[in-house]
Amino acid sequence: MRLPLRTLRDPVQLVALGFGTGLAPRAPGTFGSLLAILPAWWCFTLPLSWRVAIAVALVAIGIWICGESARRLGVHDHSAIVFDEIAGLFATSLATPARTVLWFALTFVLFRIFDIWKPWPIREVDHRMRGGAGIILDDLMAALYAAICLMVSRALLPTI
């Protein structure tokens, strides 16, 4: 179900739909994740504790905003709801070892792979858990998988 542009007049939908990125006709989650790259890049120089606090705040806000958006749309985890990808990509960036285009590109690609593929147990959480927490949790699990891959990559490729 495609949503009309007027949906963005509702502040809840504006945020949940990633300021319009969720209305992309194809791959809205990818566009939402791309949107998250910019604040993750800008925040990289902040102390890790601040970035963790921002990630926690995004998750907390996301649980409500995604759940409320789904309720208003009448569809659990509508593909246009991309705030979960924004929170997930930002959470993944906590494991990004350096502020370089290469590391951020790898952060983005790994997060998208796990968010799309949904290996076990992500798929089960995605299908069984309802509400805002369910919408957010599968993206946090994808973020965890991607973060582990980033840490392994950093150990294996310390010079890039």
Steps between C-alpha positions, in 0.01 A plus 500: 500500500655828384441795727409847374743785552245674725573230759808706589277781635460292816812563718502137618498375141756760393750359750401132469523520120850646521402851389369356175771244424256222587280607210765394246329267252779242534726410791363750754706336777815564302407867459423527872836343580674745266334785686649366826855500360521880525429538874712192572789663309454836674475342845805276453735751667282517813605289799375142472282547809311782325454294184369209708258739672381625159452142380302413813287812453434410135391151605275631777342758270482241224303252707226756548517673161506175298225343707280808475564530127406135446185548706397807298575326170325182612797291382764346726847600377388662174796519261479882506581505873877547492579657836599150612766493227619844608539383862656170387757661271594751771540213748719314249720808463601464866728219380638692201873519572590814306334801342584412144281456195612136473406409858167681481421336166576162658283592800212582266540188283531260793198646677289482184608141431391382845186715503388359163621140545376470860696191605390302805371617746428838341228362270317337792503825699381689193204264454401439863546824689240770449491870571777755496742275690463229236553748219821629661641176643565322171702802382699506824580132451611572142712783645661257745586252222642782287698638796657159562603486134648849526705401805626186324583709191691747715702216654578348162557827313660734753666724240191624316 
